[in-house]
């Protein structure tokens, strides 16, 4: 899986991870949030974008994103579950690497593209349960800007 940095271009997962750690090490006394969120756009195929954001609270952020496509998505439920599973997969890889590097103190959130208004409201309990059951904090709209703003920006 390749990630794109708006400033550094195409990066491997390992290079992205090193950039995140370097960003944290620049100001180790700050508070950080590591955010993973996925959004999608239906065209001739369904384009999924997973964003990884390292937010230095009150002092800026960096982000990276990865694109993938699926030829066929059967329903909104399947699309939302696939978005959540992509985020969960990237979040799990990050958590594993953070634990190996002694950076497990970073607060990680998975941002889901579901909210109390609209068609996705019936899926909230299921996908939030999937994320929380995997050991991560889950955020939904309007607090899930990792999916609904950052990832969404790159689906178009």
C-alpha positions in Angstrom: 0.0 0.0 0.0 1.4 3.4 -1.1 0.6 6.6 0.6 0.7 10.1 -0.8 1.9 13.1 1.2 0.9 16.5 -0.3 4.4 17.7 0.4 6.6 14.6 0.0 4.8 12.7 -2.7 4.5 8.9 -2.9 5.7 7.1 0.2 5.7 3.5 1.4 4.0 2.6 4.6 7.4 2.4 6.3 8.4 5.8 5.1 5.1 7.3 6.1 5.5 5.8 9.6 9.0 7.2 9.9 7.7 10.7 8.9 5.0 10.4 11.6 7.6 9.5 14.3 9.9 12.3 13.2 7.0 14.8 13.4 6.2 13.7 17.0 9.9 13.8 17.9 10.2 17.4 16.7 8.0 18.4 19.7 7.8 15.5 22.1 6.1 17.6 24.8 3.0 18.4 22.7 -0.2 16.3 22.7 -0.9 14.3 19.6 -3.8 12.5 17.9 -3.2 9.9 15.3 -6.3 9.6 13.1 -7.3 7.2 10.4 -10.4 7.6 8.3 -11.7 6.4 5.0 -14.3 7.8 2.6 -15.4 6.7 -0.8 -16.9 8.0 -4.0 -19.0 6.0 -6.5 -18.2 6.5 -10.1 -17.8 3.7 -12.7 -16.0 2.0 -9.9 -15.9 2.8 -6.2 -12.9 4.8 -5.2 -11.8 4.5 -1.5 -9.4 6.9 0.1 -7.8 6.2 3.5 -6.3 9.2 5.3 -3.7 9.1 8.1 -3.4 12.3 10.0 -0.9 13.1 12.8 -2.3 16.1 14.6 -0.2 18.1 17.0 -3.1 19.5 19.0 -3.2 23.3 18.7 -0.1 23.4 16.5 -0.8 21.9 13.1 -0.9 18.5 11.4 0.5 16.4 8.6 -1.5 13.9 6.6 -1.1 11.1 4.1 -3.6 9.2 2.0 -3.9 6.1 0.0 -6.3 5.2 -2.8 -7.9 1.9 -3.8 -10.8 1.0 -6.1 -13.4 -1.8 -6.2 -15.4 -2.6 -9.3 -18.5 -3.6 -7.4 -20.1 -2.6 -4.1 -23.4 -4.2 -3.5 -25.0 -1.8 -1.0 -24.4 1.2 1.3 -23.9 -1.2 4.2 -21.1 -3.1 2.3 -19.5 0.2 1.4 -19.5 1.5 5.0 -18.1 -1.8 6.3 -15.4 -1.8 3.7 -14.5 1.8 4.6 -14.3 0.9 8.3 -12.3 -2.3 7.6 -9.7 -0.3 5.5 -9.3 2.2 8.4 -9.1 -0.6 10.9 -6.4 -2.4 8.8 -4.2 0.7 8.6 -4.9 1.6 12.2 -3.8 -1.9 13.3 -0.6 -1.7 11.3 0.2 1.7 12.8 -0.6 0.5 16.4 1.6 -2.6 15.9 4.5 -0.4 14.7 4.0 2.2 17.4 4.2 -0.6 20.1 7.4 -1.9 18.6 9.0 1.6 18.5 8.0 2.7 22.0 5.5 5.3 20.7 2.4 3.5 21.9 1.4 6.6 23.9 0.0 8.2 20.8 -3.8 8.5 21.0 -5.3 6.8 17.9 -8.8 7.4 16.6 -10.7 5.8 13.8 -13.0 8.3 12.0 -16.1 6.7 10.4 -18.1 8.2 7.6 -21.4 7.7 9.4 -23.6 10.1 11.3 -26.9 10.5 13.1 -28.5 12.1 10.0 -28.9 10.4 6.7 -28.9 6.8 5.5 -25.9 5.7 7.6 -27.5 6.3 11.0 -28.7 2.7 11.1 -25.1 1.5 10.8 -23.6 3.5 13.6 -23.9 0.9 16.4 -22.5 -1.9 14.1 -19.4 -0.1 12.8 -18.6 1.7 16.0 -18.8 -1.7 17.8 -16.4 -3.2 15.3 -13.9 -0.4 15.9 -14.2 -0.2 19.7 -14.1 -4.0 19.9 -10.8 -3.9 18.1 -9.4 -1.5 20.8 -9.6 1.9 19.1 -11.6 5.0 19.8 -14.3 5.6 17.1 -15.6 9.0 16.0 -18.7 9.6 13.9 -19.9 12.7 12.1 -19.6 15.6 12.8 -16.4 14.7 14.8 -15.0 12.3 12.1 -13.2 14.9 10.0 -10.5 12.4 9.1 -13.0 10.6 6.9 -15.6 13.3 6.1 -13.1 16.1 5.3 -9.5 14.9 4.7 -10.2 11.5 3.0 -13.3 13.0 1.2 -11.1 15.7 -0.3 -9.1 13.1 -2.2 -12.0 10.9 -3.4 -13.0 13.4 -6.1 
